[in-house]
Amino acid sequence: MAVVARQEVYGYELSVKLQEYGLEVSEGSIYPILLRLQKEKLIRGEMRQSPSGPNRKYYFLTEQGGEALEDFHRNWEGIKQPVDRLLNRGGIE
């Protein structure tokens, strides 16, 4: 959802962008996730003409998706900081 929050993307483009971040996610995994996020109304899809080839379905973050992403970020920070301290022995002896 973080990628979709930054810009509208279509499925294959999303998998390429995730690879740029070092995340190997197959196209076969991307589409079921996008479908689930759509059913949960966290993203919405819109068919558009492609400059080359068939139409593409572009995905956008919904308001509900933005709220869910913010919640995830807060929860992640709450987990990440203690784990970082633990792994780096930050003050724990």
C-alpha positions as CSV (number, residue, x, y, z in Angstrom):
1,M,0.0,0.0,0.0
2,A,2.9,2.3,0.6
3,V,3.9,2.2,-3.1
4,V,0.3,2.8,-4.2
5,A,0.1,5.7,-1.7
6,R,3.0,7.4,-3.5
7,Q,1.6,6.9,-7.0
8,E,-1.0,5.1,-9.0
9,V,0.4,1.8,-10.4
10,Y,-0.7,-1.2,-12.4
11,G,0.1,-4.7,-11.2
12,Y,3.2,-5.5,-13.1
13,E,4.6,-2.0,-12.4
14,L,4.0,-2.6,-8.7
15,S,6.1,-5.8,-8.8
16,V,8.9,-4.0,-10.5
17,K,8.8,-1.2,-8.0
18,L,8.9,-3.7,-5.1
19,Q,12.0,-5.3,-6.7
20,E,13.6,-1.9,-6.8
21,Y,13.2,-1.9,-3.0
22,G,14.8,-5.4,-2.8
23,L,11.5,-7.3,-2.3
24,E,11.1,-10.2,-4.6
25,V,7.3,-10.6,-5.1
26,S,6.1,-12.6,-8.1
27,E,3.3,-11.4,-10.3
28,G,1.4,-14.4,-9.3
29,S,1.4,-13.1,-5.7
30,I,0.7,-9.5,-6.5
31,Y,-2.7,-9.9,-8.1
32,P,-4.3,-11.9,-5.3
33,I,-3.0,-9.3,-2.8
34,L,-4.4,-6.4,-4.9
35,L,-7.8,-8.2,-5.2
36,R,-7.9,-8.7,-1.4
37,L,-7.0,-5.0,-0.8
38,Q,-9.7,-4.0,-3.2
39,K,-12.3,-6.2,-1.5
40,E,-11.3,-4.6,1.9
41,K,-11.7,-1.2,0.2
42,L,-8.1,-0.2,1.0
43,I,-7.4,0.4,-2.7
44,R,-9.5,0.9,-5.8
45,G,-8.8,-0.1,-9.4
46,E,-9.6,1.8,-12.6
47,M,-9.1,0.5,-16.1
48,R,-7.2,2.9,-18.4
49,Q,-5.8,2.8,-21.9
50,S,-2.2,1.8,-22.1
51,P,0.2,3.7,-24.3
52,S,1.2,0.3,-25.6
53,G,-0.9,-2.9,-25.7
54,P,-4.1,-3.7,-23.8
55,N,-5.8,-1.6,-21.2
56,R,-4.3,-1.7,-17.7
57,K,-5.9,-1.6,-14.3
58,Y,-4.3,1.2,-12.2
59,Y,-4.6,1.1,-8.4
60,F,-5.2,4.0,-6.1
61,L,-5.2,4.2,-2.3
62,T,-8.6,5.0,-0.8
63,E,-9.1,7.2,2.3
64,Q,-9.6,4.0,4.3
65,G,-6.4,2.6,2.9
66,G,-4.5,5.7,3.9
67,E,-5.8,5.3,7.5
68,A,-4.8,1.6,7.5
69,L,-1.4,2.5,6.2
70,E,-0.9,5.1,9.0
71,D,-2.1,2.5,11.6
72,F,0.4,0.0,10.1
73,H,3.2,2.5,10.3
74,R,2.5,3.3,13.9
75,N,2.3,-0.4,14.8
76,W,5.5,-1.1,12.9
77,E,7.4,1.7,14.8
78,G,6.1,0.3,18.1
79,I,7.6,-3.1,17.2
80,K,10.7,-2.0,15.3
81,Q,12.2,0.2,18.0
82,P,12.3,-2.4,20.8
83,V,13.5,-5.1,18.3
84,D,16.3,-2.7,17.1
85,R,17.3,-2.1,20.8
86,L,17.3,-5.8,21.5
87,L,19.4,-6.7,18.4
88,N,21.8,-3.8,19.0
89,R,21.9,-4.5,22.8
90,G,20.9,-0.9,23.3
91,G,21.4,-0.5,27.1
92,I,20.5,-4.1,27.8
93,E,23.2,-6.1,29.7
